[in-house]
Amino acid sequence: LWGDEEYTGRQLIADEVERDAVGHLVFQKRSWLTTFWSFRKPTNHIGYTVVARAVHETFFRPGAGPTDPWLSETLIRLPVFLAGLLSILALVWACRVWGLGNGAVFLAFAYVMHPWFVRFGVDARGYGFVLFYIPLLFALLGRALRTGRWRWWMAISLAQFHLFWTYFGAVYFLVTFHLAALVLILIERDRSKEDRWVVATRWAVANVVSAMLVVALMAPCLPQFLDLLAH
């Protein structure tokens, strides 16, 4: 593990560890409050950290000996590794939804060779989730615009919430994404005026739901982040 990976694993995922007088490891349970709301510096990719800790606590059994591992690198990388693999399928699906199916296989092949995928598809941070959610959101948007059904808009709502909860730097993508979605809703010629209002309303509700989740789960982080900026 390097830098921020090591910080995330040691400070936010694994239990607190000390050595006793004879060198054995002594574990103290880390509070989940720390995992959810420690934000004194923006290295806690919370959406990833929560998932990684759940996986780590489910499958890892630490020993108490002086040379026993107290953190599994494999397990804290596993969620982001799976997200990276799923991002390939999400990219292919997005291409098919938007009528680009003929180039989907070539694009997926080029994508998995890209340095960003090779690096961030296994990085024990939240970036692999970003790789997954961006093409997924494009696929979901295509389905939502085509069918107008609530389930696709709610899927967008939950996906973009978890993307932002994982990496709030994705806000720039989300703003651009939804401006484009709104333009598509307004200019699509095949929609009647009434249908346009229905789709626009569902688009707005989906974003309100996401905003409510963000406020509910990230509000305690804001004072810590403002304090960081002040210093």
N, C-alpha and C positions, 0 to 999 in steps of 0.2 A: 504494500500500500504506500502511496505517496501523499504528501501534503494534505490537501483537503479530504482525500479519501481516508487517510489515517485519523484525521480530526473527527470526521463524521463517525467512523467506527468506534473510536475510543471514547468520545464525549457524548454521543447521542444514541448509539445502538447497543453496545456491549455494557454489561454491568460494571460497576466500579470495582477495581481490583487493587489489593494491597498485598504485601508479603508479611507473614508473621516472623517471629524470631528465628525460626528454623528454615525459613525460605519458602514455605508453602504459600500458595495463593489463597487469599481470603476474599470472597466475593460479597459485595453489598448491592442489593437490588437497585437498579437505576429507576427513578420515577418516570412514568410515561409522560408526565407533565413536561419534563425536559425534552423528550423526543418531539412532542407536539409544539412546544412554544418557546424553546430556547432560540433566540434570534438576536443575540448580542452582536453577531456579525452574520452577514447573509450567506453563510456556508451551509446552513441547514436547509437542504432541499426537502421540505417537510413531506410532501407527497411520496417521495422515494424513501425517506428515512423511516416513516411509519411502516411501509410495506416491508422494507429490508429488516427492520427489527422484528416484525411479526414472523417472518420466515426464519430469521436467526434463532429466535427463542423457541420456535416450534421444533427445529431439527438439530440444534447444536447442544451438546452436553459437555461442558467444560470439566476438566480434571482439576485437582488441587495440587498436583506436584509442581516442583519448581521449574520444570521444563515443559509442562503441559500448556497447550495453546488456550488462550482465553477469548479468542475471536477467530471466527472462520472467514477467511477471505473469500472462499468459494461461495458461501451462503449469502454474504452481503452483496456479492456481484450477481448472484443468480437472478434476482428480479429484473435488473437492468439488462442482463444478457437475454432473458426471455422477451423483454420489451423490444430489444433490438431485432430479434428474429421476427417478432410479430409486425415490426415496422415494414419488413419486406412484403408481407402479405397485405398490409394496409396500403402500401404504395401501389401494388398491383390492382387491388380493389378500386382505389381512387381513379386509376387510369381507365378501368373498365366502366365505372360509373360516368365518367366524363367523356366517354366515347374514344378513348385512346388505347383501347385494348390491344391493337396490333403492335404497339411499341412497348407494351408493359414488360415483357420478358427481357428485352434489351435494356430498358431503363432500370429494372431490378438488378440485373447483372452489373451494370455500371455503378449503381448505388452501393452494392456490397463491396465494391473495390475502392470506394472513396475513403480517403483518410479519416474523415469525420466519423463514418460508420465504424471503421476498424478501431478507432480510439474510443469513441463515446459509447459504442455498443457493448463495451465491457467495463467502462469506468464506473467505479462504485460511488456514483453521484446520480443526480436526477436527469442528466442529459440524454440518456438512452430513452427515458420516457418521453422527452421532447421529440426525439426521432420518431417515436411511435405515434404520438398524438397528432402531429401536424398532418401527415397524409390521411390519418383516420378522420380528422375533422373535414378535410376536403371531400372524402367519400361520403360522410354523413350529410354534409351540406348538399351534395348532389342529389342524394336520396330525399332529403327534406324538401328541396325545391321541386323535385319531380312529383312527389306524392302528396306533399303538404301535411303528412300525418304527424300527429303529436309525438309518436314514439321516436321519430328521427330527430325532432327538435329537442326532446328531452335528453336523447343520447348526446347531442351536441352540447347541451347544458352541462351534463356531468363530465364529459370528456374535457371541455375547456376549463371547468373548475379544477379538475385534478392536474391539468397541465399548468395552470397558474399556481396552484398550491405547491407543485413540485418546483417550479422555476419561475419566479415572478418577472424575470426579464422577458418572458414570452408575451408580456402585455403588448409589446410593439407589434408582434405578429397578430395577436388577437384583434387589435384595433383595425389593422389593415384588412384582416380576414372578414370582419363584420361590415366594414364599409363596402367591401366588394360584394358581400352577400346582399346588403341593402340595395345597392345599385342594380344587381341582377333581379331582385324582386320588383323594383320600380320600372325597369325597362323591358322586361320580358313581354313580348307582343302577344303571346298565346293566352295570357291571363285576362280575365274580365276585371273590372274595377273592384267588384265585390270579392273576388277570389284573391286579388292583390292585397286587400285589407286583411283578409283572414290569414294569409301567409305572413304578412308583416306583423300582425298581432302575435302570432305564435313565435316568430323570431324575437320579438320584444320580451315575451314572457320567458322564453328560454334564457335570455340574458339576465333578466331579473332574478331568476332562480339561481343562476351561477353567482351573481353578486351577493345574494343572501348567504350562500354557502361560504363565500370568501370572507364576508364580514364575520360570520359566526365562528369560523375556525382560524382566522388570521388576525382578528382585532387585537389579541394580547401581544402580537409580535410588533405592532406598529410603534408603541412607545420605545421599545428596545432599538428599533431601526432608526427612529428619530434621534435617540441618544447617540447612536453610532455616528450619524451625520453631523451632529453638533460638535463632535470631537475629532 
